[in-house]
Amino acid sequence: MLNHIWFWMIMLSLFVAAGTDIYNEITAPPPMETAGEELSLNKRTKLGQLSDAALEAAQTGVNISLGLIGIMALWLGIMKIAEEAGFIKILARLVAPITRRLFPEIPEDHPSIGAMLMNIAANMLGLSNAATPLGLKAMEELQKLNPDKETASNSMITFLVINTSAITLIPASAIAIRASLGSVNPQQIIVPSIIAATMATIVGLTTVKLIQKFEKRKNRTEGEA
Amino acid sequence: METLRLIIDWASVLAIPTIILLFIGYGGYKKIPVYEVFVEGAKEGFEVGVKIIPYLVAMLMAIAMFRASGMLDILTWLASPVTNLIGMAPELLPMALMRPLSGSGSLGVMSELMKTFGPDSLIGFTASTMFGSTETTFYVLAVYFGSVGVRKTRYAAPAGLLADAAGLITAVLVCQLWF
């Protein structure tokens, strides 16, 4: 699926940029003299901007990944202590009634549950720096249970849907920007945000569970046939 | 409202020290060699950081091309009949479309909308609610699956996007009622 999305994002972007450029060149050829110097073709055209953006994004990707290493190390270190001390297991047992339903494939006190729980908690508190390392830890644990290492397991997808529709109790960055732009009441978005995110989580989980149920039934009938 | 702000500020200041105290404190209480175990765990940080690079580059590249091409304007135009139905301001569409793709991009759109219309206008209020209630789905997909080397993501992207759509639409509706 990601294959298709990726392919079409790139293809459509190229077509649209090329189309815009052709249209602009035909209808409004650039003035020969623009205040001193003419804009280079690379800066002026959509296709030029597009190649610049692509190259820049590649650099950004590396910067983000390398920037994550320090924070990753910190949180994975702390998580390791919590794991060895048995703290993660205690957490996992507390939420077992919920996780049993959401993640039927995962054994009850598996370390992945503790890591997922920590990730969701960090997201709720708006600690996005901590959330990513904890989430990646959870993925690593889920991968250990995954029979096919190249394909996403049901538990992984369920976790990701919970994660991306994350309910944030304190959407810190949005509040900070509102405050900086002179909002009278920057925290006003908290309750609407929670309602919207809850709705997203409900829809996401329902979708995932319906697909899983459907696939299970399909597999069963195929097995009988 | 003042007390609420105080609680929020303190909660964000106290969250990390509390977690560190709780985890390392409990480790010490359980007689774990905390320093050694910390270092052992921290080692993984480097591996994961390097492992996600190709996935992140692939995803960010496609998103950057998408943004630079002007596709967003075309999608905004295509989606406008649907958004008119729920009474959503057309100015909010780029925000809704950008949110699952790019964190910094949607942050920029949100700031721009609040500067133009004011943070306490319906548009500014809705834009910040949209930002606060959803995540950058494509980034999460790339990084999380990339970190464990999963390439076949099955129905993860459509399910995540459907959840985003539900969240964004709810944000629009709730903000209209709230306002």
Interface residues (C-beta under 8 A of the other chain):
Chain A: M1 L2 I5 W6 M9 I10 L12 S13 L14 V16 A17 T20 K46 Q49 L50 D52 A53 A54 E56 A57 A58 T60 G61 V62 I64 S65 L66 L68 I69 G70 I71 M72 A73 L74 W75 L76 G77 I78 M79 K80 I81 A82 E83 E84 A85 G86 F87 N123 L125 G126 L127 A130 T132 P133 G135 L136 M139 E140 L142 Q143 N146 K149 E150 T151 A152 M156 I157 L160 V161 N163 T164 S165 A166 T168 I170 P171 A172 S173 A174 I175 I177 R178 L181 G182 S183 V184 N185 P186 Q187 Q188 I189 I190 V191 P192 S193 I194 I195 A196 A197 M199 A200 T201 I202 V203 G204 T207 V208 I211
Chain B: M1 L4 R5 I8 A11 S12 A15 I16 I19 I20 L22 F23 I24 Y26 G27 Y29 K30 I32 V34 V37 F38 V39 E40 G41 A42 K43 E44 G45 F46 V48 G49 V50 I52 I53 L56 V57 A58 M59 L60 M61 A62 I63 A64 M65 F66 R67 A68 S69 G70 M71 I74 P100 L107 M110 S111 M114 K115 G118 P119 D120 G124 F125 S128 T129 M130 F131 G132 S133 T134 E135 T136 T137 V140 L141 V143 Y144 F145 S147 V148 G149 V150 R151 K152 T153 R154 Y155 A156 A157 P158 A159 G160 L162 A163 D164 A165 A166 G167 L168 T170 A171 V174 C175 W178
